[in-house]
Amino acid sequence: MVDLSRAASYEAAKRGQIPTTKFGRKLRVPGDLWRRILAEGRPTQAKSAAG
């Protein structure tokens, strides 16, 4: 099981380690990618759409 705090999640998204999509002020991680990250580890070339 992966233990990742909210702050650590946002920092990882900011660094581009977790791929995100921005909806208004909210950052979202696509469900299929999140399940793959949890199962296999982070993707090798994650890019953030949050800019």
DRENDO-1510 file (C-alpha; in Angstrom, 1 decimal, always signed):
<recs>
REC; n; res; u; v; w
REC; 1; MET; +0.0; +0.0; +0.0 .
REC; 2; VAL; +1.2; +3.5; -0.9 .
REC; 3; ASP; +1.1; +6.1; +1.8 .
REC; 4; LEU; +1.2; +9.6; +0.3 .
REC; 5; SER; +0.1; +12.7; +2.2 .
REC; 6; ARG; -1.9; +15.5; +0.5 .
REC; 7; ALA; +1.1; +17.8; +0.7 .
REC; 8; ALA; +3.4; +15.2; -0.9 .
REC; 9; SER; +0.9; +14.5; -3.6 .
REC; 10; TYR; +0.7; +18.2; -4.6 .
REC; 11; GLU; +4.5; +18.5; -4.5 .
REC; 12; ALA; +4.9; +15.5; -6.8 .
REC; 13; ALA; +2.3; +16.9; -9.2 .
REC; 14; LYS; +4.1; +20.2; -9.2 .
REC; 15; ARG; +7.3; +18.5; -10.1 .
REC; 16; GLY; +5.6; +16.5; -12.8 .
REC; 17; GLN; +6.0; +13.2; -11.1 .
REC; 18; ILE; +2.2; +12.7; -11.1 .
REC; 19; PRO; +0.4; +13.6; -14.3 .
REC; 20; THR; -2.5; +16.0; -13.7 .
REC; 21; THR; -5.3; +17.8; -15.5 .
REC; 22; LYS; -6.5; +21.1; -14.2 .
REC; 23; PHE; -10.3; +21.8; -14.0 .
REC; 24; GLY; -10.7; +25.3; -12.8 .
REC; 25; ARG; -8.7; +25.5; -9.6 .
REC; 26; LYS; -8.7; +21.7; -9.0 .
REC; 27; LEU; -6.0; +19.3; -10.0 .
REC; 28; ARG; -7.2; +15.9; -11.1 .
REC; 29; VAL; -5.2; +12.7; -11.8 .
REC; 30; PRO; -6.8; +10.5; -14.5 .
REC; 31; GLY; -8.1; +7.4; -12.8 .
REC; 32; ASP; -6.4; +4.9; -15.2 .
REC; 33; LEU; -3.1; +6.6; -14.7 .
REC; 34; TRP; -3.5; +6.7; -11.0 .
REC; 35; ARG; -4.2; +3.0; -10.8 .
REC; 36; ARG; -1.2; +2.3; -13.0 .
REC; 37; ILE; +1.0; +4.5; -10.8 .
REC; 38; LEU; -0.1; +2.7; -7.7 .
REC; 39; ALA; +0.3; -0.7; -9.3 .
REC; 40; GLU; +3.7; -0.2; -11.1 .
REC; 41; GLY; +5.3; +2.9; -9.7 .
REC; 42; ARG; +5.4; +6.4; -11.2 .
REC; 43; PRO; +5.5; +6.8; -15.0 .
REC; 44; THR; +8.9; +7.4; -16.6 .
REC; 45; GLN; +7.8; +10.6; -18.5 .
REC; 46; ALA; +4.9; +12.1; -16.5 .
REC; 47; LYS; +4.0; +15.6; -17.6 .
REC; 48; SER; +1.7; +17.9; -15.8 .
REC; 49; ALA; -1.1; +19.7; -17.7 .
REC; 50; ALA; -1.4; +22.2; -14.8 .
REC; 51; GLY; +1.4; +24.3; -16.3 .
</recs>
